[in-house]
Amino acid sequence: MEPTQELIDEIYWEKVDRGKLMTPGERFLYGPRLFDRGLALGLAGIRHQNPAADEARVHEIMAERLMICDDDLMEGKRVRGTMSYAK
């Protein structure tokens, strides 16, 4: 079942409202927290895809993937799974 545009809009505006309630300090810390959460999810995905990989190899794969994303952004390509574009 696909979410309706109404539900998507409602979720978006709830996030906007929560952001407005944050203090400047909370907003400042939110970016690094999101990065940490994304990194943890990415590492979990790599572990799932590579069950035989040790922790060093898991981090090596993550570094390779991050470098690919960085290269793509620098070349102005859209990175899959993001809404970021290089300018």
Backbone torsions as a table, in degrees:
resi	resn	phi	psi	omega
1	MET	NA	124.7	-179.6
2	GLU	-84.7	141.4	177.1
3	PRO	-69.1	145.8	178.2
4	THR	-77.7	159.6	176.7
5	GLN	-61.1	-34.6	178.3
6	GLU	-61.5	-44.0	178.1
7	LEU	-65.6	-43.3	178.4
8	ILE	-59.1	-45.3	179.0
9	ASP	-64.0	-41.1	-179.8
10	GLU	-62.1	-44.6	178.7
11	ILE	-63.3	-43.4	178.9
12	TYR	-57.6	-49.3	-176.2
13	TRP	-69.6	-29.3	173.9
14	GLU	-64.2	-40.1	177.9
15	LYS	-65.5	-40.9	178.0
16	VAL	-61.3	-45.8	179.8
17	ASP	-61.9	-41.4	178.2
18	ARG	-62.8	-39.5	178.8
19	GLY	-63.5	-36.5	179.4
20	LYS	-67.2	-26.0	-179.7
21	LEU	-82.3	-11.2	-178.6
22	MET	-76.1	148.1	172.6
23	THR	-77.1	163.5	176.1
24	PRO	-56.0	-38.1	178.9
25	GLY	-64.3	-40.9	178.0
26	GLU	-64.7	-41.8	178.3
27	ARG	-64.0	-38.3	179.4
28	PHE	-61.0	-40.4	-178.2
29	LEU	-81.8	-14.0	-175.0
30	TYR	-65.3	-40.4	-179.7
31	GLY	-59.3	-53.1	178.0
32	PRO	-60.5	-35.7	178.4
33	ARG	-65.0	-41.5	177.1
34	LEU	-63.6	-40.2	177.8
35	PHE	-61.6	-46.7	179.9
36	ASP	-59.5	-42.1	179.6
37	ARG	-65.1	-44.4	178.2
38	GLY	-62.9	-40.4	178.0
39	LEU	-62.9	-44.5	179.6
40	ALA	-61.9	-41.8	178.3
41	LEU	-65.8	-41.4	178.4
42	GLY	-62.6	-43.5	178.0
43	LEU	-63.9	-38.8	177.7
44	ALA	-63.5	-40.0	177.7
45	GLY	-64.2	-41.1	178.4
46	ILE	-64.5	-41.8	177.2
47	ARG	-61.3	-39.1	178.8
48	HIS	-65.9	-41.3	-179.8
49	GLN	-74.4	-24.8	-175.8
50	ASN	-130.8	69.1	-173.8
51	PRO	-61.8	-22.5	-179.0
52	ALA	-87.5	-8.2	-176.4
53	ALA	-73.7	136.7	174.1
54	ASP	-79.8	173.9	-174.3
55	GLU	-61.5	-36.8	178.7
56	ALA	-63.2	-41.7	179.7
57	ARG	-68.4	-38.2	177.7
58	VAL	-58.7	-45.2	179.6
59	HIS	-69.1	-33.5	176.4
60	GLU	-64.0	-44.1	178.1
61	ILE	-62.5	-42.5	178.8
62	MET	-61.2	-43.8	179.0
63	ALA	-61.2	-41.3	177.7
64	GLU	-61.3	-43.9	-179.4
65	ARG	-66.7	-39.1	177.9
66	LEU	-66.0	-37.2	177.7
67	MET	-66.4	-38.1	177.8
68	ILE	-62.9	-45.3	178.4
69	CYS	-60.8	-43.7	-179.9
70	ASP	-62.7	-44.2	178.4
71	ASP	-61.6	-43.6	179.9
72	ASP	-62.6	-42.4	178.8
73	LEU	-63.5	-41.2	180.0
74	MET	-65.6	-26.8	178.4
75	GLU	-89.3	1.9	177.6
76	GLY	82.2	14.9	179.5
77	LYS	-88.5	149.9	174.5
78	ARG	-75.7	133.9	178.3
79	VAL	-90.8	127.7	-177.8
80	ARG	-57.9	134.4	177.9
81	GLY	87.1	3.3	177.4
82	THR	-129.1	171.9	174.3
83	MET	-115.2	21.9	-175.8
84	SER	-91.8	141.0	174.3
85	TYR	-131.7	142.0	174.8
86	ALA	-77.3	151.9	179.0
87	LYS	-109.1	NA	NA
